[in-house]
Amino acid sequence: CRRDDFGSNPGNLRMLSYVPHGLPKGRPLVIALHGCTQTAAVYDYGSGWSGLADRHGFAVLFPEQQRTNNPNNCFNWFLASDTRRDQGEALSIRQMIECLIQDYSIDRSRIFVVGLSAGGAMTAAMLAAYPDVFAGGAIIAGLPHGAATNVQEAFEAMAGRTSRSAEQWGDLVRAASPHRGSWPRLSVWHGSADAIVNPQNMESILQQWTKVHRLSLLPRLEHEIHGHKRRVWRSDDAVDVIEAISIAGMPHGVPLA
């Protein structure tokens, strides 16, 4: 599995990865998707995923956008040709995942995806297109799947001006793949003072995924952690399937302990 030969790569992305030395078979994989203007290395440096991989024993995949695809180095989360199952950037990322699974005997039941901003919106797209691949995902300062179909709509969505019913949001995910089994768990993080991606997008993501999981929009649990608001939605068998954390006063970025 080489980073320049992992598949047909229709999205023309670069593949970078971090695998701790001597990682045993059957360990988890995290796919970490950077934000606009970032490289995979910058995102790793700022978020610490490779250090977490060493500490907890898992592999990390860092798909990287190229400026020939997007001048701001954003994943093209707003283009159907790059977010549909088995097309464009989404398929490139799926091919990278399969490459690492085969080379390092990754546990297929423990594959997770996380992303910031445009990477968060691409995380939403990957969870929608390949719900059968992921056990869970985390959308950080991102947007719901299907929020935009072109650049103008993307800016409107980032400003929080995209309005759909919860049922419409949910339909966008359900229509993205033939999957009808259990759905990935989801963690959503957003700063309350985010001026780049309006926090209203967190609420749209929650509308989307509570519908997908067939849950009430009202959380089962709501509490504060050091002044930050956390909400939890549980399934009928008492499993926490969605959580949302609003970081008080935080602008656009990744929350770090």
C-alpha positions as CSV (number, residue, x, y, z in Angstrom):
1,C,0.0,0.0,0.0
2,R,1.8,3.1,-1.2
3,R,0.6,6.6,-0.9
4,D,1.0,7.2,-4.6
5,D,-0.7,3.9,-5.6
6,F,-3.7,3.1,-3.3
7,G,-6.3,2.9,-6.0
8,S,-7.8,4.7,-9.0
9,N,-8.0,7.9,-6.9
10,P,-10.7,9.7,-8.9
11,G,-10.6,12.6,-6.4
12,N,-6.9,13.2,-7.0
13,L,-6.1,13.3,-3.3
14,R,-2.8,12.6,-1.5
15,M,-2.6,9.8,1.0
16,L,-0.6,10.2,4.2
17,S,-0.8,8.0,7.3
18,Y,0.6,7.5,10.7
19,V,1.0,4.0,12.1
20,P,2.7,3.5,15.4
21,H,5.7,1.2,15.3
22,G,4.8,-2.4,16.0
23,L,1.0,-1.8,15.9
24,P,-0.7,-5.1,16.6
25,K,-3.3,-6.6,14.3
26,G,-6.9,-5.8,14.9
27,R,-6.4,-2.2,16.0
28,P,-8.7,0.8,15.2
29,L,-8.3,3.3,12.4
30,V,-9.1,7.1,12.6
31,I,-9.5,9.1,9.4
32,A,-8.6,12.8,10.1
33,L,-9.7,15.4,7.5
34,H,-8.0,18.8,7.6
35,G,-9.7,22.2,7.1
36,C,-9.3,24.8,4.4
37,T,-5.8,26.2,3.8
38,Q,-4.3,23.4,5.9
39,T,-2.1,20.4,5.0
40,A,-2.4,17.0,6.6
41,A,0.8,17.8,8.6
42,V,-0.4,21.1,9.8
43,Y,-3.7,19.6,11.0
44,D,-1.9,16.8,12.8
45,Y,0.4,19.2,14.5
46,G,-2.5,21.4,15.6
47,S,-4.7,18.5,16.7
48,G,-2.3,15.9,18.0
49,W,-3.8,12.8,16.4
50,S,-0.4,11.1,15.8
51,G,0.4,11.5,19.5
52,L,-3.0,10.1,20.5
53,A,-2.3,7.2,18.1
54,D,1.0,6.4,20.0
55,R,-0.7,6.7,23.3
56,H,-3.8,4.6,22.6
57,G,-2.6,2.3,19.9
58,F,-4.4,3.0,16.6
59,A,-3.6,4.0,13.0
60,V,-4.4,7.4,11.5
61,L,-5.1,8.2,7.9
62,F,-4.6,11.7,6.7
63,P,-6.2,12.3,3.3
64,E,-4.8,15.6,1.9
65,Q,-6.4,17.9,-0.7
66,Q,-4.4,19.4,-3.5
67,R,-4.6,22.9,-4.8
68,T,-5.2,21.7,-8.3
69,N,-8.6,20.5,-7.0
70,N,-9.4,23.5,-4.8
71,P,-7.5,26.7,-4.6
72,N,-8.0,27.0,-0.8
73,N,-7.1,23.4,-0.2
74,C,-10.6,22.6,1.0
75,F,-12.2,19.2,0.5
76,N,-15.0,19.7,-2.0
77,W,-17.8,18.8,0.4
78,F,-20.3,20.9,-1.6
79,L,-19.9,19.0,-4.9
80,A,-22.0,16.0,-5.5
81,S,-19.3,14.6,-7.8
82,D,-16.9,14.4,-4.8
83,T,-19.3,13.3,-2.1
84,R,-21.4,10.6,-3.7
85,R,-20.7,7.0,-2.8
86,D,-18.1,5.5,-5.1
87,Q,-17.3,8.9,-6.8
88,G,-14.6,11.5,-6.6
89,E,-12.9,12.5,-3.3
90,A,-15.2,10.2,-1.3
91,L,-14.1,7.2,-3.3
92,S,-10.5,8.2,-3.0
93,I,-10.8,8.3,0.8
94,R,-12.6,4.9,0.8
95,Q,-9.8,3.4,-1.3
96,M,-7.2,4.8,1.2
97,I,-9.1,3.2,4.1
98,E,-9.2,-0.2,2.3
99,C,-5.5,0.1,1.6
100,L,-4.7,0.5,5.3
101,I,-7.1,-2.2,6.4
102,Q,-5.3,-4.7,4.2
103,D,-1.8,-3.7,5.1
104,Y,-2.2,-3.4,8.8
105,S,-5.1,-5.9,9.5
106,I,-7.3,-3.0,10.9
107,D,-10.4,-4.0,12.8
108,R,-13.2,-3.2,10.4
109,S,-15.7,-2.7,13.2
110,R,-13.6,0.1,14.7
111,I,-13.1,2.7,11.9
112,F,-13.8,6.3,12.7
113,V,-13.7,9.6,10.8
114,V,-13.2,13.1,12.2
115,G,-12.8,16.5,10.5
116,L,-12.5,20.2,11.0
117,S,-14.6,22.8,9.0
118,A,-14.5,21.7,5.4
119,G,-13.0,18.4,6.7
120,G,-16.0,18.3,9.1
121,A,-18.4,18.7,6.2
122,M,-16.5,16.0,4.3
123,T,-16.8,13.8,7.4
124,A,-20.6,14.3,7.2
125,A,-20.4,13.3,3.6
126,M,-18.3,10.2,4.3
127,L,-20.7,9.1,7.1
128,A,-23.6,9.5,4.7
129,A,-22.0,7.8,1.7
130,Y,-20.4,4.9,3.6
131,P,-22.3,4.3,6.8
132,D,-21.5,0.6,6.5
133,V,-17.8,1.5,6.9
134,F,-17.7,3.6,10.0
135,A,-18.5,2.9,13.6
136,G,-18.7,6.6,14.4
137,G,-17.6,10.1,13.4
138,A,-16.9,13.5,14.8
139,I,-17.9,16.7,13.0
140,I,-16.0,19.7,14.3
141,A,-17.1,23.2,13.2
142,G,-18.7,21.5,10.1
143,L,-21.9,21.3,8.2
144,P,-24.6,18.7,7.5
145,H,-24.5,16.5,4.5
146,G,-26.2,18.0,1.5
147,A,-26.0,21.6,2.8
148,A,-24.8,22.9,-0.5
149,T,-24.3,21.9,-4.2
150,N,-22.1,24.7,-5.4
151,V,-19.7,27.4,-4.1
152,Q,-22.4,30.1,-3.6
153,E,-24.6,27.7,-1.7
154,A,-21.6,26.6,0.4
155,F,-21.0,30.2,1.6
156,E,-24.8,30.6,2.4
157,A,-24.7,27.4,4.4
158,M,-21.6,28.4,6.3
159,A,-23.4,31.6,7.2
160,G,-26.3,29.5,8.6
161,R,-28.8,30.6,5.9
162,T,-29.7,27.1,4.7
163,S,-33.1,26.0,5.9
164,R,-34.6,22.5,5.7
165,S,-36.9,20.5,7.8
166,A,-35.5,17.7,10.0
167,E,-37.1,15.2,7.7
168,Q,-35.5,16.7,4.6
169,W,-32.1,16.7,6.3
170,G,-32.5,13.1,7.3
171,D,-33.6,12.1,3.8
172,L,-30.4,13.5,2.3
173,V,-28.4,11.0,4.4
174,R,-30.8,8.1,3.8
175,A,-30.6,8.7,0.0
176,A,-26.8,8.7,0.0
177,S,-26.3,4.9,0.1
178,P,-28.3,1.7,0.0
179,H,-27.5,1.0,3.6
180,R,-30.4,0.1,5.9
181,G,-28.6,-1.3,8.9
182,S,-27.4,0.4,12.1
183,W,-26.0,3.9,11.6
184,P,-22.7,5.3,12.9
185,R,-22.6,7.1,16.2
186,L,-21.9,10.8,16.0
187,S,-20.1,13.5,18.1
188,V,-20.6,17.1,17.1
189,W,-18.4,20.0,18.3
190,H,-18.8,23.7,17.6
191,G,-17.6,26.9,19.1
192,S,-20.4,29.3,20.2
193,A,-18.4,32.3,18.8
194,D,-17.6,30.7,15.4
195,A,-17.7,33.5,12.8
196,I,-16.6,31.2,9.9
197,V,-19.2,28.4,10.1
198,N,-22.3,29.6,11.9
199,P,-23.2,27.4,15.0
200,Q,-26.7,27.0,13.5
201,N,-25.0,24.3,11.4
202,M,-24.6,22.2,14.5
203,E,-28.4,22.3,15.0
204,S,-28.9,21.2,11.4
205,I,-26.5,18.3,11.8
206,L,-28.4,17.2,14.9
207,Q,-31.7,17.5,13.1
208,Q,-30.3,15.3,10.3
209,W,-28.8,12.6,12.4
210,T,-31.6,12.4,15.0
211,K,-33.9,11.7,12.1
212,V,-31.5,9.1,10.7
213,H,-31.4,7.3,14.1
214,R,-35.1,7.8,14.5
215,L,-34.8,9.7,17.7
216,S,-36.6,12.7,19.2
217,L,-34.9,16.0,18.6
218,L,-35.1,16.5,22.4
219,P,-31.9,15.1,24.0
220,R,-32.1,12.5,26.7
221,L,-29.4,14.3,28.7
222,E,-28.3,17.9,28.9
223,H,-25.6,19.2,31.2
224,E,-22.6,21.5,31.5
225,I,-18.9,20.6,31.7
226,H,-16.8,23.5,32.9
227,G,-19.3,25.9,31.4
228,H,-19.6,24.1,28.1
229,K,-23.0,22.7,27.0
230,R,-23.3,18.9,26.3
231,R,-26.3,17.1,25.0
232,V,-26.8,13.4,24.5
233,W,-29.2,11.3,22.5
234,R,-29.7,7.6,23.5
235,S,-31.2,4.7,21.6
236,D,-34.0,2.6,23.0
237,D,-31.4,0.1,24.3
238,A,-29.7,2.9,26.3
239,V,-26.7,3.4,24.0
240,D,-25.4,7.0,23.5
241,V,-25.5,7.4,19.8
242,I,-25.3,11.2,19.3
243,E,-23.6,13.8,21.5
244,A,-23.2,17.6,20.9
245,I,-20.7,19.8,22.7
246,S,-20.9,23.6,22.3
247,I,-17.7,25.2,23.5
248,A,-18.6,28.6,25.1
249,G,-16.8,31.6,23.5
250,M,-14.6,29.5,21.1
251,P,-14.1,30.8,17.6
252,H,-13.5,28.6,14.5
253,G,-11.2,25.7,15.3
254,V,-10.5,22.5,17.1
255,P,-11.2,22.4,20.8
256,L,-8.2,21.0,22.7
257,A,-8.0,19.9,26.4
